[in-house]
Amino acid sequence: MSGNRKGGQHKLVITKKSLQYPVDPGNPGNVKIEKESDVAAETPLPQQALQLKLGLRIRQAQTVELFEVRFKPGPDGLLPLHVQPADDPIAQDLTATLGRAPDERWATFLADYDPLFGAKFKTTLRLSPFAVHDNGFQVVTVAFTHANHSFARDNYVFGISLLPGKNNAGVQLNLGTGGGGAAAAPKKTKKTPATASKAKKPSKKSPKKSPKRSRGAARRTR
């Protein structure tokens, strides 16, 4: 599902659907964050069922209270996820390849994937605590590959999930699907009126004819 090209590919498109900030009883003065997203993995589907390994780069002090990947409605529409212990081999592989700050960690999972699930999902992620400034946001990197692959030596797919502060909750922050910025708006060309582009042609005036003198006047001049 991660393709055959080595290295990372920004092919995981995560689009925010809804946000909530539940009160966090275990951390007075702080809140949790719960984000629902539409996710599309823009990669070829595998030919058969396989196991994937994936990681979320979050804050060291945060706990993943809920992480669901749903491929269809109903109780049997959830992707089977298996939580892995802290600093497991998957986390070590991700740290060596993608790194992490001293106050970050990789939360890791194994997923049982079947190509019948397709490549479009709805996800729910709830983290606790969420101690981000109301005008700020937290960046969560998401990466996955085949369970028998290495992030450091093989290929993998990644995406970016932005967790906004309360004042940014209504703003759609888009990083693009291919790692680049938004396309620049096309420049408007100013059309020159046709009459202005053509030089004015001089008007053809008929030569002035000298006035005819009357016969009487002709006789007087003789």
C-alpha positions as CSV (number, residue, x, y, z in Angstrom):
1,M,0.0,0.0,0.0
2,S,3.0,2.3,0.4
3,G,4.1,1.7,-3.2
4,N,7.5,0.6,-4.6
5,R,9.4,3.9,-4.5
6,K,11.9,4.2,-1.7
7,G,11.7,6.9,0.9
8,G,8.7,8.9,2.1
9,Q,5.8,10.0,0.0
10,H,3.3,12.7,1.1
11,K,0.3,10.7,0.0
12,L,-1.8,10.7,3.1
13,V,-4.4,13.5,2.8
14,I,-6.0,14.4,6.1
15,T,-9.0,16.8,6.1
16,K,-10.6,18.1,9.3
17,K,-14.3,17.4,9.7
18,S,-15.0,18.3,13.4
19,L,-13.2,19.4,16.6
20,Q,-14.1,19.2,20.3
21,Y,-12.2,20.3,23.4
22,P,-13.5,18.2,26.3
23,V,-12.6,19.1,29.8
24,D,-9.7,17.1,31.1
25,P,-10.5,16.1,34.8
26,G,-7.0,14.6,35.3
27,N,-5.3,17.9,34.3
28,P,-7.1,20.9,36.0
29,G,-7.0,24.0,33.8
30,N,-6.3,21.9,30.6
31,V,-8.5,20.3,28.0
32,K,-8.4,17.3,25.7
33,I,-8.8,17.5,21.9
34,E,-10.9,15.2,19.7
35,K,-10.6,15.5,16.0
36,E,-12.6,13.7,13.3
37,S,-11.1,13.7,9.8
38,D,-11.6,12.3,6.3
39,V,-8.4,10.5,5.3
40,A,-7.4,9.4,1.8
41,A,-4.3,7.2,1.1
42,E,-3.4,8.1,-2.5
43,T,-1.4,4.9,-3.1
44,P,-2.1,1.7,-5.0
45,L,-4.0,-0.9,-3.1
46,P,-2.1,-4.2,-2.2
47,Q,-3.1,-7.4,-3.9
48,Q,-3.7,-9.2,-0.6
49,A,-4.3,-8.6,3.1
50,L,-1.3,-7.5,5.1
51,Q,-0.2,-5.9,8.3
52,L,0.8,-2.3,8.5
53,K,2.8,-0.5,11.2
54,L,2.1,3.2,11.8
55,G,3.1,5.9,14.2
56,L,1.8,9.3,15.4
57,R,4.3,11.9,16.6
58,I,2.8,13.5,19.6
59,R,3.9,15.3,22.8
60,Q,5.8,13.3,25.4
61,A,3.2,14.1,28.1
62,Q,0.2,13.2,25.9
63,T,-1.8,10.0,26.0
64,V,-3.8,8.7,23.0
65,E,-7.1,8.1,24.6
66,L,-8.8,7.1,21.4
67,F,-7.7,6.4,17.8
68,E,-10.1,4.8,15.4
69,V,-9.9,4.2,11.7
70,R,-13.2,3.5,10.1
71,F,-13.7,2.3,6.5
72,K,-17.5,1.9,6.6
73,P,-20.3,2.5,9.1
74,G,-21.3,-0.1,11.7
75,P,-19.6,-2.1,14.4
76,D,-17.6,-4.2,11.8
77,G,-16.3,-1.2,10.0
78,L,-13.3,-0.4,12.1
79,L,-9.7,-1.2,11.0
80,P,-8.2,-3.5,13.6
81,L,-5.5,-1.6,15.5
82,H,-3.1,-3.0,18.1
83,V,-1.4,-0.5,20.5
84,Q,2.3,-1.1,20.8
85,P,4.5,-0.5,23.9
86,A,6.3,2.8,24.4
87,D,9.7,3.1,22.6
88,D,9.1,-0.2,20.8
89,P,11.1,-1.1,17.6
90,I,8.6,0.8,15.4
91,A,9.1,3.9,17.5
92,Q,12.9,3.5,17.4
93,D,12.8,3.1,13.6
94,L,10.6,6.2,13.2
95,T,12.8,8.2,15.6
96,A,16.0,7.2,13.7
97,T,14.3,8.1,10.3
98,L,12.0,11.1,11.0
99,G,13.3,12.2,14.4
100,R,11.5,13.8,17.3
101,A,12.0,16.7,19.7
102,P,13.0,16.0,23.3
103,D,9.4,16.7,24.4
104,E,7.9,14.4,21.7
105,R,7.3,10.7,21.3
106,W,6.0,8.2,18.7
107,A,2.7,6.4,19.6
108,T,2.8,3.3,17.5
109,F,0.3,0.7,16.3
110,L,0.0,-2.4,14.1
111,A,-3.0,-2.5,11.8
112,D,-4.6,-5.5,10.1
113,Y,-5.4,-4.2,6.6
114,D,-7.4,-5.8,3.8
115,P,-7.6,-4.3,0.3
116,L,-11.4,-4.6,0.5
117,F,-11.3,-1.8,3.1
118,G,-10.4,0.6,0.3
119,A,-8.2,3.7,0.6
120,K,-10.6,6.3,2.1
121,F,-11.3,6.3,5.9
122,K,-12.8,8.4,8.6
123,T,-10.6,8.7,11.7
124,T,-11.1,9.9,15.3
125,L,-8.2,11.0,17.4
126,R,-8.4,12.1,21.0
127,L,-5.3,13.3,22.9
128,S,-5.0,14.3,26.5
129,P,-3.9,16.8,27.6
130,F,-4.0,19.5,24.9
131,A,-2.0,22.3,26.4
132,V,-1.7,24.4,23.2
133,H,-2.2,28.2,23.1
134,D,-5.6,29.2,21.8
135,N,-3.9,31.0,18.9
136,G,-1.5,28.1,18.2
137,F,-1.7,24.6,16.8
138,Q,0.0,21.2,17.2
139,V,1.5,19.4,14.3
140,V,1.0,15.6,14.4
141,T,3.0,13.6,11.8
142,V,1.4,10.3,10.7
143,A,3.5,7.7,8.9
144,F,2.9,4.0,7.9
145,T,4.5,1.2,6.0
146,H,4.3,-2.5,5.7
147,A,5.0,-4.4,8.9
148,N,8.0,-6.2,7.3
149,H,9.5,-2.9,5.9
150,S,11.8,-0.4,7.6
151,F,11.1,3.4,7.6
152,A,14.9,3.9,7.3
153,R,15.6,1.5,4.4
154,D,12.3,1.1,2.5
155,N,9.3,3.2,1.4
156,Y,6.5,4.7,3.5
157,V,3.6,7.1,3.3
158,F,3.1,10.1,5.6
159,G,0.7,12.9,6.2
160,I,0.3,15.9,8.5
161,S,-2.6,16.4,10.9
162,L,-3.0,19.9,12.4
163,L,-4.6,20.2,15.9
164,P,-5.6,23.9,16.2
165,G,-6.1,25.9,19.3
166,K,-9.6,27.1,20.1
167,N,-9.2,30.4,18.2
168,N,-8.0,28.6,15.1
169,A,-10.7,25.9,15.2
170,G,-12.7,27.3,12.4
171,V,-9.7,27.9,10.1
172,Q,-8.8,25.3,7.5
173,L,-5.0,25.1,7.5
174,N,-4.0,23.3,4.3
175,L,-0.4,22.1,3.7
176,G,-1.2,20.7,0.3
177,T,-1.2,17.1,-0.9
178,G,2.3,17.0,-2.2
179,G,4.2,19.0,0.3
180,G,4.0,22.2,-1.6
181,G,2.0,25.4,-1.0
182,A,-1.2,26.4,-2.6
183,A,-1.1,27.3,-6.3
184,A,-0.8,30.9,-7.0
185,A,-3.9,32.6,-8.4
186,P,-3.6,33.2,-12.2
187,K,-2.7,36.7,-13.1
188,K,-5.4,38.7,-14.8
189,T,-4.4,40.2,-18.1
190,K,-5.7,43.6,-18.9
191,K,-7.4,43.6,-22.3
192,T,-6.7,46.6,-24.5
193,P,-9.7,47.8,-26.4
194,A,-9.4,47.1,-30.1
195,T,-9.9,50.8,-30.9
196,A,-7.0,51.8,-28.7
197,S,-4.6,49.3,-30.2
198,K,-5.2,50.6,-33.8
199,A,-3.7,53.9,-34.8
200,K,-6.3,56.4,-36.0
201,K,-6.2,56.7,-39.7
202,P,-6.3,60.3,-41.1
203,S,-9.7,61.1,-42.6
204,K,-9.8,61.6,-46.3
205,K,-11.0,65.1,-47.0
206,S,-11.9,66.3,-50.4
207,P,-9.9,69.2,-51.6
208,K,-11.5,72.6,-51.3
209,K,-12.8,74.0,-54.5
210,S,-12.4,77.7,-55.2
211,P,-15.7,79.4,-55.2
212,K,-17.2,80.1,-58.7
213,R,-17.5,83.7,-59.6
214,S,-20.6,85.0,-61.2
215,R,-20.6,86.1,-64.8
216,G,-21.3,89.6,-63.8
217,A,-18.3,89.8,-61.6
218,A,-16.2,88.3,-64.4
219,R,-17.2,91.1,-66.8
220,R,-16.3,93.7,-64.2
221,T,-12.8,92.4,-63.8
222,R,-12.1,92.5,-67.5
